[in-house]
Amino acid sequence: MDSVLSFLLEASAWVLPALLAITLHEAAHGWAAWKLGDDTAYRLGRVSFNPLRHIDPMGTVVVPGLLLLMKAPFLFGWAKPVPVDFWRLPSPRRDMALVAIAGPAVNLAQAYIAMLLYHALPYFGVWVGGWLAMNLENAILINLILCVFNMLPLPPLDGGRVAVGWLPLFLARPLARLEPYGMVILLVFMLAVPLAAQTLGWSFNPVAEILSPLVSGLQDILLVLAGHSR
């Protein structure tokens, strides 16, 4: 019984951080596009910070829920992509990059706000404060991972679109042509390479090797800015 209650407590501390991190990321894309001149997402009701408008049943509920049930070492999910018509933007290449960077920027802001809220925990007592601390820790972790992961310079990730928008054309064009294959490339490095390394007796995950120091370094910087000592 204690193990069940412990699992439910742990799972409940993931729900709100994961929901906000995933859905507000998409909302930020729609908001940025709207402010830059494309009202496609606005007309469809997607420029909203109400998470319910962005939930994808499979990506926001089923997949993260299964990962929690399996006690996976990571949490992964997605929301419904926000539709953006880049050709309605005044400067499609530049504005595409600004729309793309809005999502990771919101994740970064959520992580920073969670760090600031840590200062208020002593006012909530041991039990409530402990549960809130778990929520804040999870919010920091998932938002920083989403921020850094999405800024990898590979289309269709946000970082890839930022690179396509800001690089000189002779570099941007070949990078943009990778977009149809971007998710396949990611899956190879996230799943196939680690599995192949495991069969050879190695422990090697190239994506984790890239993300881990970047997430850790970014976290250290934000902790200092939020007034926490390391």
matplotlib code that plots the C-alpha trace (Angstrom):
import matplotlib.pyplot as plt

x = [0.0, 2.8, 4.5, 1.2, 0.8, 4.5, 4.0, 0.8, 2.5, 5.5, 3.3, 1.1, 4.2, 4.9, 1.4, 1.3, 5.0, 4.9, 1.5, 2.6, 6.1, 4.7, 1.6, 2.9, 5.8, 3.4, 1.3, 4.4, 4.9, 1.4, 1.6, 4.9, 3.5, 0.4, 2.4, 4.6, 1.7, 0.3, -3.0, -3.6, -3.1, -5.0, -8.1, -8.0, -7.9, -4.4, -2.9, -3.9, -2.0, -4.9, -3.1, -6.4, -6.3, -3.0, -3.3, -2.6, -4.2, -1.4, 1.6, 0.5, -1.4, -0.8, 3.0, 4.0, 1.6, 3.0, 6.6, 5.6, 3.9, 7.1, 9.2, 11.3, 14.3, 13.0, 9.7, 8.9, 5.8, 4.4, 1.4, -0.6, 1.7, 0.6, -0.1, 2.0, 1.9, 5.5, 4.7, 2.3, 5.1, 6.8, 10.2, 9.7, 13.3, 13.9, 10.4, 10.5, 13.5, 11.7, 8.6, 10.8, 12.8, 9.7, 8.9, 12.3, 12.3, 9.0, 10.5, 13.5, 11.2, 9.2, 12.4, 13.5, 10.1, 10.2, 13.6, 12.3, 9.3, 11.7, 12.1, 8.5, 8.6, 9.2, 5.8, 3.9, 5.0, 6.7, 4.1, 2.7, 6.1, 7.7, 5.1, 5.5, 9.3, 8.9, 6.7, 9.3, 12.2, 10.3, 9.4, 13.0, 14.2, 11.6, 11.7, 15.5, 15.6, 12.8, 14.6, 18.0, 16.7, 14.5, 17.4, 19.5, 20.3, 18.4, 15.1, 12.3, 13.4, 13.2, 17.0, 17.1, 14.6, 16.5, 19.6, 17.9, 16.5, 19.8, 22.5, 23.8, 21.8, 24.6, 24.5, 20.7, 19.5, 21.2, 20.2, 16.6, 16.6, 17.2, 13.8, 11.9, 14.6, 15.2, 13.1, 14.5, 18.0, 17.1, 15.5, 18.7, 20.9, 18.4, 17.4, 19.4, 22.9, 22.5, 21.0, 23.8, 26.4, 24.7, 25.0, 28.7, 28.9, 29.2, 27.1, 26.8, 23.9, 25.1, 22.0, 22.3, 26.1, 25.2, 22.2, 23.5, 26.3, 24.2, 21.3, 23.6, 25.4, 22.2, 20.7, 23.8, 23.5, 19.7, 20.2, 22.6, 20.3, 17.4, 19.4, 20.4, 23.9, 25.5]
y = [0.0, 2.4, 1.7, 2.6, 5.8, 6.7, 6.1, 8.2, 11.0, 10.9, 10.7, 13.6, 15.8, 15.2, 16.0, 19.8, 20.4, 18.2, 19.6, 23.2, 22.5, 20.8, 22.8, 26.3, 25.6, 25.2, 28.2, 30.4, 29.5, 30.5, 33.8, 34.7, 34.0, 36.1, 39.1, 38.8, 38.9, 35.3, 34.9, 31.2, 29.9, 32.8, 32.1, 28.4, 29.3, 28.1, 31.4, 30.5, 29.6, 27.2, 23.8, 22.1, 23.8, 22.1, 18.6, 15.8, 12.7, 10.4, 12.7, 14.7, 11.9, 8.4, 8.4, 10.3, 8.2, 4.9, 6.2, 7.0, 3.6, 1.9, 4.1, 5.1, 7.3, 10.1, 11.7, 12.4, 13.9, 16.4, 18.7, 19.4, 21.4, 25.0, 25.8, 28.6, 29.9, 31.3, 32.9, 35.3, 36.7, 39.9, 38.4, 34.6, 33.5, 35.9, 35.5, 31.7, 31.8, 34.1, 31.9, 28.8, 30.3, 31.3, 27.8, 27.0, 30.6, 29.8, 26.6, 28.5, 31.1, 28.3, 26.8, 30.1, 30.8, 27.4, 28.3, 31.6, 29.8, 27.7, 30.7, 30.4, 26.8, 27.4, 29.0, 25.8, 23.4, 20.0, 17.9, 20.5, 22.1, 18.7, 17.9, 21.4, 21.0, 17.8, 19.7, 22.5, 20.1, 18.3, 21.6, 22.7, 19.4, 18.9, 22.5, 22.7, 19.4, 20.5, 23.9, 22.4, 19.4, 21.6, 24.0, 21.2, 22.6, 20.0, 20.6, 20.1, 21.0, 24.6, 25.0, 23.7, 26.3, 29.0, 28.0, 27.9, 31.4, 33.0, 31.2, 32.4, 30.9, 28.6, 26.9, 27.3, 25.6, 22.2, 22.2, 23.0, 20.0, 17.7, 18.5, 15.5, 13.2, 15.1, 12.9, 9.7, 11.0, 11.9, 8.4, 6.8, 8.7, 8.4, 4.7, 2.8, 4.0, 3.4, -0.1, -1.0, 0.2, -1.8, -5.0, -4.3, -3.9, -0.1, 2.5, 5.3, 7.7, 10.5, 12.7, 12.3, 13.1, 16.4, 17.3, 16.5, 19.1, 21.8, 21.2, 21.1, 24.3, 26.2, 25.1, 26.4, 29.8, 30.1, 29.0, 31.9, 34.3, 33.1, 33.7, 30.2, 29.2, 26.0]
z = [0.0, 0.9, -2.5, -4.3, -2.4, -3.0, -6.7, -6.9, -5.0, -7.4, -10.5, -9.3, -9.0, -12.7, -14.1, -13.9, -14.7, -17.8, -18.9, -18.7, -20.2, -23.3, -24.0, -23.2, -25.5, -28.4, -27.3, -27.4, -31.1, -31.9, -29.9, -31.6, -35.1, -34.3, -33.1, -36.2, -38.6, -39.1, -37.3, -38.4, -34.8, -33.3, -35.5, -34.5, -30.8, -30.3, -29.0, -25.5, -22.3, -21.4, -21.6, -22.5, -26.0, -26.8, -25.4, -27.8, -26.3, -27.3, -26.8, -23.7, -21.8, -23.0, -23.7, -20.6, -18.5, -19.8, -19.1, -15.5, -15.1, -16.4, -14.1, -17.1, -16.3, -18.5, -19.4, -23.0, -24.7, -27.2, -27.7, -30.9, -33.2, -33.7, -37.3, -38.7, -42.3, -42.6, -45.9, -44.2, -42.1, -43.2, -43.4, -43.6, -42.8, -40.0, -38.5, -38.8, -36.4, -34.0, -33.9, -33.4, -30.5, -28.7, -27.5, -25.9, -24.4, -22.6, -21.3, -20.0, -18.4, -16.6, -15.3, -13.9, -12.3, -10.7, -9.2, -7.9, -6.3, -4.2, -2.0, -0.9, 0.1, 3.9, 4.1, 3.2, 5.9, 5.6, 3.8, 1.3, 0.9, 0.2, -2.6, -4.0, -4.0, -6.1, -8.6, -8.8, -9.2, -12.0, -13.7, -13.7, -15.1, -17.9, -19.0, -19.3, -21.1, -23.6, -24.0, -24.8, -26.8, -29.0, -29.7, -31.3, -34.7, -36.7, -38.5, -37.7, -34.1, -33.2, -33.2, -36.8, -37.8, -36.0, -37.8, -41.2, -40.5, -39.4, -41.3, -44.7, -47.5, -48.7, -45.3, -44.6, -47.8, -47.3, -43.6, -44.6, -46.9, -43.9, -42.4, -43.9, -42.4, -39.1, -36.9, -38.4, -37.7, -34.1, -33.5, -34.8, -32.4, -29.5, -29.8, -32.4, -31.5, -27.7, -28.4, -30.8, -28.2, -25.5, -27.6, -27.8, -24.1, -24.2, -22.5, -25.0, -25.8, -28.1, -27.4, -23.7, -23.9, -25.6, -23.5, -20.1, -19.8, -21.5, -19.2, -16.1, -17.2, -17.9, -14.6, -12.7, -14.4, -13.6, -10.0, -9.5, -11.2, -9.0, -5.9, -5.0, -3.9, -5.3]

ax = plt.figure().add_subplot(projection="3d")
ax.plot(x, y, z, "-o")
ax.set_aspect("equal")
plt.show()
